[in-house]
Amino acid sequence: MSKVNVLIFPYPAQGHILPLLDLTHHLAVRGLAITIIITPKNLPLLNTLLSTHPNTIHTLTLPFPSHPNIPPGAENLREVGNTGNYPFINALSKLQPQIIQWFTTHPNPPVALISDFFLGWTHQLATRLGIPRIAFYCSGAFFTTVITRCWQNPQILQSSQGVIEFPGIPGTPSFKREHLPSVFLRYRESDPESELVRESFISNAASWGVVFNTFRALEGPALDHIRAELGHPRVFPVGPLGYDRIDSGSSRGSEVLSWLDRFQEEGSVLYVCFGSQKLLKKEQMEALAFGLERSETRFVWVVKAPSTPEQKKEGYSLVPEGFEDRVSGRGIVVRDWVPQVAILGHRVVGGFLSHCGWNSVMEAMVAGVAILGWPMEADQFLNARLLVEDRGVAVRVCEGADSVPDPNELVRVISEAMSTGSSQRRRAKLMREEAVRVVCEGGECWKEVDELLRALLELGVKQG
Ligand SMILES: O=c1ccn([C@@H]2O[C@H](COP(=O)(O)OP(=O)(O)O[C@H]3O[C@H](CO)[C@@H](O)[C@H](O)[C@H]3O)[C@@H](O)[C@H]2O)c(=O)[nH]1
């Protein structure tokens, strides 16, 4: 008898692909056959996964559809930044005919489609294929409750005076207009590309099931709210994902780990990284360098290389001259992709200066490090509210993609948050205990993946 086959469709941005591949690995380990839809330039991201599961995971590699606002050759959001989301979502929706063609001629077609929540249009695709679609949320449940409300009622932007309230959502949160998810703020009524994006996000709620990279101890109320709103029990919080990532990163990364090995004092190093795609402007780099230097804390600072000539010209990612020499021995700047999960898990790392991207948040929770948050865009302001106000595991150091932190204030916050008795470090350690319980063998996230597997196998029996 053929194995039950499931189709997986990740959204081509690092922060989206990585956790969905983590989940794919967990499903493959449990014996599912899997086909991943991917475009050629993103294929190398699957190398480790494909070599780990050579007989169970296959790919459906399709050319990236051209789009007037996507530079030729760009296939990953990292190459264009978050403004590329609308063109990417629209361009990828053009893949439907090829997917249908592949599916209808497959000897053992998939019994379900698991796709990223940025690909909500795949709900209609799955309906045409006659299979259920499961939406994969690589962002948090609290964020999802807010963005769902935004898409259902985009008029909130017109009617509000700068601060927008969300009654009925646990905690009755309110946010400044500019702190709402940037993908929503870019919406323009009647613009065809915007309308496709809106319908796509709205379709997520109609999907057969939803999977979240989160866990109850962190987001119980938001998960309960979502379950009640959806009106069915197929809500699977399989997070925190990433703790056992099978791709350990580059060799330069292991140099960082060796550098960390030189220190003894537990929790004394601050790790600084703003996710996979965010670059800092010259003035922001200067303020941050000042803060790191004067706080006298140990640190690892990951600096992403500028991807366009304009960014280079404008001094993006430029580390101030002489800085590296002055901090030598207690801080390093790394200009490469690093194994973040391993770094956060190193015993000498105690703090994480982060943009509050959701994967970074999940990884920090498992590592038990305090977050020094600088939310910039997307879901990050909402994530920061959850972490700072609701959970107390983080402190804000700055807010906004264009803001320049006050250098002296930065020195104060870094020194305070990194001190041994800081409340953020204490609470982060408590959250770690919860997170570790969830991820250890037999813990809640194992049970949730098992539940998801059971649901998929049942679909296989029904359709088989
Ligand atoms: O050198 C690096 C840099 C990053 N990472 C990993 O890359 C991921 C980054 O993800 P995240 O922290 O979520 O940041 P972004 O890449 O910015 O993610 C985008 O996608 C996320 C999920 O939707 C959103 O929460 C963010 O706001 C959005 O910017 C994490 O797993 C990191 O461990 C590395 O392993 N090495």
Ligand as a Chemical Component Dictionary entry (heavy atoms), coordinates in Angstrom:
data_LIG
# 
_chem_comp.id                   LIG 
_chem_comp.type                 NON-POLYMER 
_chem_comp.pdbx_formal_charge   0 
_chem_comp.three_letter_code    LIG 
# 
loop_
_chem_comp_atom.comp_id 
_chem_comp_atom.atom_id 
_chem_comp_atom.alt_atom_id 
_chem_comp_atom.type_symbol 
_chem_comp_atom.charge 
_chem_comp_atom.model_Cartn_x 
_chem_comp_atom.model_Cartn_y 
_chem_comp_atom.model_Cartn_z 
_chem_comp_atom.pdbx_ordinal 
LIG O1  O1  O 0 22.018 34.477 10.780 1  
LIG C1  C1  C 0 20.894 34.010 10.988 2  
LIG C2  C2  C 0 19.727 34.813 10.964 3  
LIG C3  C3  C 0 18.519 34.208 11.202 4  
LIG N1  N1  N 0 18.451 32.872 11.428 5  
LIG C4  C4  C 0 17.143 32.218 11.616 6  
LIG O2  O2  O 0 16.210 32.839 10.743 7  
LIG C5  C5  C 0 14.951 32.911 11.352 8  
LIG C6  C6  C 0 14.507 34.350 11.356 9  
LIG O3  O3  O 0 13.159 34.409 11.623 10 
LIG P1  P1  P 0 12.465 35.603 12.427 11 
LIG O4  O4  O 0 13.146 35.825 13.692 12 
LIG O5  O5  O 0 11.016 35.277 12.536 13 
LIG O6  O6  O 0 12.724 36.893 11.562 14 
LIG P2  P2  P 0 12.462 37.284 10.009 15 
LIG O7  O7  O 0 13.395 36.566 9.156  16 
LIG O8  O8  O 0 12.516 38.751 9.977  17 
LIG O9  O9  O 0 10.953 36.756 9.771  18 
LIG C7  C7  C 0 9.815  37.261 9.085  19 
LIG O10 O10 O 0 8.830  36.222 9.292  20 
LIG C8  C8  C 0 8.448  35.979 10.643 21 
LIG C9  C9  C 0 7.436  34.849 10.640 22 
LIG O11 O11 O 0 6.250  35.208 10.013 23 
LIG C10 C10 C 0 7.880  37.245 11.267 24 
LIG O12 O12 O 0 7.553  37.023 12.613 25 
LIG C11 C11 C 0 8.896  38.374 11.143 26 
LIG O13 O13 O 0 8.385  39.571 11.689 27 
LIG C12 C12 C 0 9.239  38.569 9.668  28 
LIG O14 O14 O 0 10.164 39.638 9.493  29 
LIG C13 C13 C 0 15.102 32.334 12.751 30 
LIG O15 O15 O 0 14.660 30.983 12.754 31 
LIG C14 C14 C 0 16.601 32.374 13.006 32 
LIG O16 O16 O 0 17.059 31.336 13.851 33 
LIG C15 C15 C 0 19.580 32.095 11.488 34 
LIG O17 O17 O 0 19.524 30.878 11.741 35 
LIG N2  N2  N 0 20.769 32.689 11.264 36 
# 
loop_
_chem_comp_bond.comp_id 
_chem_comp_bond.atom_id_1 
_chem_comp_bond.atom_id_2 
_chem_comp_bond.value_order 
_chem_comp_bond.pdbx_ordinal 
LIG O1  C1  DOUB 1  
LIG C1  C2  SING 2  
LIG C1  N2  SING 3  
LIG C2  C3  DOUB 4  
LIG C3  N1  SING 5  
LIG N1  C4  SING 6  
LIG N1  C15 SING 7  
LIG C4  O2  SING 8  
LIG C4  C14 SING 9  
LIG O2  C5  SING 10 
LIG C5  C6  SING 11 
LIG C5  C13 SING 12 
LIG C6  O3  SING 13 
LIG O3  P1  SING 14 
LIG P1  O4  DOUB 15 
LIG P1  O5  SING 16 
LIG P1  O6  SING 17 
LIG O6  P2  SING 18 
LIG P2  O7  DOUB 19 
LIG P2  O8  SING 20 
LIG P2  O9  SING 21 
LIG O9  C7  SING 22 
LIG C7  O10 SING 23 
LIG C7  C12 SING 24 
LIG O10 C8  SING 25 
LIG C8  C9  SING 26 
LIG C8  C10 SING 27 
LIG C9  O11 SING 28 
LIG C10 O12 SING 29 
LIG C10 C11 SING 30 
LIG C11 O13 SING 31 
LIG C11 C12 SING 32 
LIG C12 O14 SING 33 
LIG C13 O15 SING 34 
LIG C13 C14 SING 35 
LIG C14 O16 SING 36 
LIG C15 O17 DOUB 37 
LIG C15 N2  SING 38 
# 
